[in-house]
């Protein structure tokens, strides 16, 4: 049971998730709601003030604009609540929209096995749509003065069409009434290089969000592959994505800097415009979320996508002369395999090999790759 300041009570049911600070419970309510409780915030009084300000901002024009979409794009705090006593033993938190009502965890789109089962209609075009939706969402947040700070897959949600939503608003950085509520969180693999190893409390900014946006765009368009994945090619031990970030070990920046498995999607799977923006983002000249939104919208325009003639789940940029997913299928690494064919009249299954109908010769492929 949790209770608000005005005495309203909500019953909690099952525990549905937890993060670095809080625990999320389902709420016994006709509306799709959940409650997040934070047992040990660094400064409980400051945390309560932060939640109160966010609840108040829900009625401000800049926030109303963010919350006007259907389905909801942001799980905004609706009201602050407390579990337990009003003393030191009580736990603070808030009630918010349950994103599961219209979305799935974002990571389902990044993980081939989960995608095949939970998002069976998803194609590379779905990843492109999600990248565009995320870029537009982040651009809108930055326009309204919000910095996410801890942008990562665990805080994001996605629907079957690639629409993206975001939760964990209580960790954002924002200003209210002249007071700045700094962001303080960060996650391994999803932190801009200038914040890795920085003193505790170092505030994020829009540029640090933009770096992580580029990481997520890469993952969405490269079947979950982190852009700083890979074993150091210089013989050094692999330590972490963050270590590779700090040392600039990235295939897009230097193809000789890391060693990846043969099952990794090829770098030339990306449209040239997107590849150029990713190199800029990881090389220091970060495109803003708004720039990303414009580029991803252009790549989503009619005529910019091609569908394989053999497998309708094999979608790729028109710049690619043949199907990259068919190539990966030959290595048993197809991220978008065809669904099982229906039984024929004789009771057998159609087991045609997965090949692009517009086959290119080995020589043509080699010439294009050069």
C-alpha positions, 0 to 999 in steps of 0.5 A: 500500500502507498499513500499520497500527501492528500491521503489517497491510497493505492494497493500494490500488486506484483513487483515488475522491475527494479533498477539502480535506485528504485523498484517498480510495482503494479498498481491495483487500479482500472487505469494502467498505472505502476508505482516506483519506490526509491528505498535509499535516495542519496538525499531523501528530502531533495528527492521528495522535492524533485518529485513534487516539482515534476508533478507540478510541471505536469501541468505546465505547457512545455510538459503538456506538449510532451504528454499529448501523444497517444500512446504516451511517450513519457511515463511522467510522475502523476503524484508523489506517494510514500510507503510505510511510516511518515518517519525515516522508515518510510519509502518515497516514490511516485505513481506513473503510467504503465508503459506495458499497456502499449509498449514492450521493453526496448531491449526486445527490439535489440535482441534477435531471439526476443524480437523473433518471438515478441515482435515477429513483424519487426524488420530493419525498417522497424529499427529505423522507425524506432531510431527516428521516434527516439531522436524526435522524442529526445529532440522534443525533450531538449527543446523543453529544457530536459536532459535525460542523463541516463539514457539507456535501453532499460529506460526505454519502451517500444511498440510494434511499429517502432514508436518509442517511449521513456520512463525514469523521469525522476533521474532527469536534469531540469530547472524549475523556478530558478532551481536546477535539479541535476541529473546524477545517473549514468550507466556502463556502455551508455555514458558519453566519454567526458562523463566516464570516470568524472567526479560524482555529481558531474552534471550531464548536458544535451551533448552527452544525451546526443552521444548516447543517442548515436549509440542507440541508433547504431544498435537499432540499425545493427541488430543490437551491436554496440558501436564500441563492441569488439576485442582490442586489435592491439592485443590489449585485454577487453575490459568494457564498452566504456574502456573501448569508448575512452580509447576510441576503439570503434569499427566505424572510426578505425576498422583495424581497432577491434576484432568482431565475430563473423556473425556481426552485421557488416558496417556497409549495411548502414546508409552512407548518411547515417554512417557519416553521422555516427562517425561524427558523433563518435569522433567528437562533432556530435549531431544533435537529436534534431539533426538525427531526426532529420536524417532518419526521416530522410532515410525512411522516405518512400523509395529509400527502403528495399525488400528482399524478393525471397524473405519479406522480413529482409528490409534494407537501404536502397543503397545496398545492391543486394540483401545483407540479411541473406548474406548473414543467413549463409553464416547462420546469423540471420537476424530476420529469418523467414517465418516457417512456411505453411504446409503445402497440399502434400503436407510438406513444407516449403524449404526454399533456400533464403536468397535474394532474387536479384542475385549479384555475382561474386565479382559484382559484390567484390567490386561494390565492396571495394 
